[in-house]
């Protein structure tokens, strides 16, 4: 099989040499200048090829015009953790969050008094309203709870309260779930310790997390640009037969917009994403990365075609290739007739000619 591929490559190169000899060198005299038409056409073709290499991929990726469709948040969860010397302990967690489209809200309640959302499409905006009570019980053994409270005294400077939002969308593939962690800047370690050891049941979190989120089409979540509004709330430990946590929003206006739910809330802008293979590719990788990859690939291909041209001189600049073509056609004829011995003899004769520069010169002399 490999030998047959080498034969095909030899025959193809000889065919190109034959075409070049008939079309170009047959009517060309030594010292004759190239015509202006030839120079002009060559220059125009090279210029057009260069333009295609630079602009074609950008036109394809940009004017391919994948249809952008809405990509709303389909699931939300919230978690509040405390991180100290003794490790990380989950306090509050809820997955019972409603998602209300902005166009469905009661117009009597103004949830965006500073008009931060005026520049965004209302179809991409959602109000997330979570129930104040956690969706899971706080099943922490008393021994673990006691030891964790003791570790709070060891290093109060490294005490962190972390609020994590998780948003789930249908696209882009591989980045359906995005997470935003907000570390509360200033917390009262003494109040938190009193709540954990049972002497208090309420802990106030000031500016716990951003009020506005923007989930980008590429699968990232961040605070809305140029918006510093934050949400404060009370974290309450309900000590019953099985304790559980509650988180109450301190802004009464938010509760009115959430139809009475006074738990954690957020306003989410989920950007549209393109659909289809091209759209999903552009959402995973930026258009510039695809553009650079395409241009570098084409440049590498051109470089390979133009490199080591001196090595091709003995095989491309042949005065006459008729004898070599006759050998190749003889090999094809022997194969067609089933004369395998003749085919092999002719093939190794051709290989011997190509291995010897002297024999190659003798067989390619201009008759």
N, C-alpha and C positions, 0 to 999 in steps of 0.2 A: 504493500500500500504506500509506504513512504517513498519507495523508488518511483512509483507511478506519479506521485505528486511532484517529485523532482522533474520528471519528464514533462509534465504539464507546465511547470514553471519555465523550463527551457523553451518549450514550444511557444508559449505566450510571449516571452522576451524576444524570440526570433521574429515573431509576427510583427511586433512593434518596430523592430529594427527594419524589417522589410517595408513597412508602411512609411517610415521616416525616409528611407532611401528613395522610394518612388514619389513621394509627395514633395519633399523638400530638397534633397541633395541632387536629384536627377536633373533638375532645371537650374541648379545654382552653379554659377561660374566662380572660380577662385578670384577673390578680391572684389566681388560684386557686392554693392551695398544693399541692405534691406530696404524694401520699399516703405514709403511713408504710411501706406495703408496697414502694412504688417506691424510697424512700430505703434501706430495709433491703436489698432485693435488689441495688441498685446498689453499696452498700457491701460486701456479701458477695462479689459478683462481683469487684470491684476487689481485695479482700483475697485471694481465691483466686488471681487472676492474679498478684499479687505473690508469693505463696507458691510458685506454680509456677515463676516466673522464678528465684527464689532457690534453691529446693530440688530442683526437677525434674532439672536437669542433674547435680547431685551424686548423686541417687538412681539416675539412669540409669548414671552412670559407676562408681558403687560397687557397686550391687546388680545391675548387669548380670552380675556374677559370671563373668568369663571364667575358664575352667579353667586353673589353673597347672599346667604340666607341667615335668618335669625338663629341664634344659638343660645337659648335661655338656660339659666341654671335650673336643673331638674331635681337636685337634692342638696341639702345644706345640713351641716352638723357643727356644733360648737363645743369646745372643751376648755376648761380652766384648770391649770396645773400650778402647783407650787414646787419650786426647785430650790433645794438647800443643800447643806452639807450631807444630809442623810439620803440624798437622792431626789427623784422626781415623784411627786404624789399627785394623782388626779383627784380633784375636788368635785367639779361639776361637769356633766356631759349631757347633751341633749341632741337628739335627731328629730325632734318633733317641731319642725320649723315650716311655716307656711310661706309660700312664694306668691306674691300678689303683683300682677303687672301694673305698671304705672298708670295706664289708661283706665284701669278698673277701680282706682282709688276714689274715695269721697273727695269731691272738689272743695268741700268746706274746710278741710284740714290741709294746711300748708306745711308740708314736710320739707320743703326746700326754700326757706325764706330768703336765702342769699342768692338764689338762682344759679347755683353751680351746674345744674343739669340742663340749662337752656341750649347748650351747644350739642347735646346728644339726642339721638333718635329715641323718642318715647317708647318705641317698640323694644328697645334694648334695655330698658330700665325696669328693675324689679325691687319691690320692698320685701325684705325677709323679716318675718315676725316669728319668734320662737316662744314656746311656752315657758313660763318662769320656773316650773319645777323640772328637775332633771328626769331624763327618761330611764335612768338606771339608779338602783339603790347604792348607797355608799357602804359596801361590804368590806370594811377595813377592820382587821382584828384589833381588839383593844391594846394588845401588847405592841403591835406595830405602831399604832397611833401614839402610844405613850413614848416609845423610843424616838419617834420622829419629832415630837414636841421637844424632847430633850436636846436633839441635835440643832434646833433653832437657836439655842443659846451659844453654840460653839462659834458660829460665824454668821452674824446677822448682816454683815456688809454684803455677802454673796447670796442673799435671799432674793429670789426672783419669782414673780407671778406672771405666768405665761397664758395668754388667751389665744386659742387657735381656732380659726375658721377654716372649714373645708367645703369647697364648692365643687359640685360634680356637674359636668355638661356632657352632651353627646359627642362633641368634636372639640379639638382635633384628635385623631387617633393616637393613642399612646399618652395623651395629656388630658384625658377626660377629667381627672381629679387634680385640683390645684389647692394649695394650702397657704394660708397667711398666718404667721405667728407674730403676735404683738406682745412685747415685754413691757409691763407696767413700770413707768419710770420710778415712781416713789410709792413705796408701800410701808405700812406701819407693822413692823415685825411683832411688836408687843400685842397689838390688837389681833393679829392673825394667830398668835400663840394662845391667847385667851379663848379664841373661838374653837381652836382645835382641842384644848384641854377641857372644854365644857363650861367655862366660867362666863362665856359670852356666846351669843348666837348670831351675831351680825357683824359684817365686815364691809366697809365701804371702799369701792375701787373707783378712783378718780382717773378720768381719761384712760379708760381701759383699752379701747381699740378704736380704730377709725370709724367714723359714721358712714363714709362713702368708700366703696371699693370699685375698682375697674378691672375686669377680667379680660385680658387682651385676646385677640384672635389667635396668637401664637401659643396660648396656653400658659399665661403668667397672670398672677393676681398682685395688684399693688394698690396703694392709696390713690385716690383720685387726685389728679394733678392740681397743685396750688390750693388744696383744701386741707385745713388743719383741724376741722371739727372732729371731736371725739365723743365717745359715749361713756357715761359714768353709771355705776349701778351698785346695788347692795347684794353681797353674797351672804346667804343665810343658810345655817345648818339646822335642819328640822330634826330634833332629837325625839324619835319615837321608838317603837319596838324595833324597827329597822330604819336607821337614819337615812336621810337623803338631803340633797342640796337644792337651793333655789337661787335664782339670779333675777333681781328686779331692776328694771330700768328706772332711772330717776327723772326722766323727761316725760311729763304727762302728755305732751303733744304726740310723742311717738306712740303712746298707748292708744290715743284716740285714732291715729291712723291705722293701727293694727287691730281695730275692732275690739278693744278692751284687753288684748294680750299685753301684759306689762313686763314681759321677759326681754331677753336680748333682741335687738333689732339692728338692721343694717340696710343700706341702700346700695344695690349692686348694678353696675353698668356692664352688661355682658356683650362684648363686641361681636358683630357678625363674622362668620367664617365662610370662606369659599368652599364650594362643594366640588365633587369630582376628583379624578386622580391629580390633575394639575393643581386644583385648589388645596387638596390635602398636602401635596408636596410643598406648595408655597407657604402653608401654615406651619409646617414643621421646620422648613429652612427658608431663610429670607431670599428674596429675589436676587440680591447681590451675590449670595453664596452660589446659587445656581448659575448665575451669569459668569462668575469667575471660573467655576468648574468647567463650563462649556468652552469658554475662551481658552483656558489652559489646555484642555484636551485637544482642541483644534490646533493650537500653537504647537503642541507636542507632536501631533500628526504631521504637520508641515515640516517641522524640524527633522523628523525621521526621514521624510521624503527627500530633503535637501542635504542631509549629512552623508559623508563618505562618498561623494560623487566620483572621486578619483578611482575608487575601487570598482566602479561600474564601466570604466573606459574600455577594458579588454573585451567586455561582453555586449556593449551597446554601440560603440563606434566601429562597427564591422564594415569593411568595404563591400562584401557580398556574403549573404547568408544562405544562398540557394542550396549549397551542398548539405549544410546542417539541416535545413528544412526537409531535404530529400531523405535524410536518415530518419528524421522524426516520422515522416509520413510512411516510410518503410516499416518502422516499428508498429505504427497503427495498423498497417495492412497485414503484417504478420500476425498480429493479435487477432484481427478479424477473421483470418483464415485458419486460426488455430495452430499456426506454426510457432509454438512457444520457444523452440530452440533458436530459431532465426531471430525471434523477437529479443531474446536475452543477449544473443551475440551482438546485435545492432545496438542494444541499450548500453552494454559495457564498452562498445566502440565509441559511442557518443560521450560517455563518461571519461574515457581515456583522452579524447580530444580536448575536453574542457579542463582536464588536469594538466595538460602540457601546453604552455603558451606557444611553443614552436609549432606544434601540430595545429593549434587553433589558427595561427597566422597562415599556415599553408592551406587549410580548408576554407578560409574566408578571403582568399585573394580575389581581387576583382578580375573576372575573366575578360 
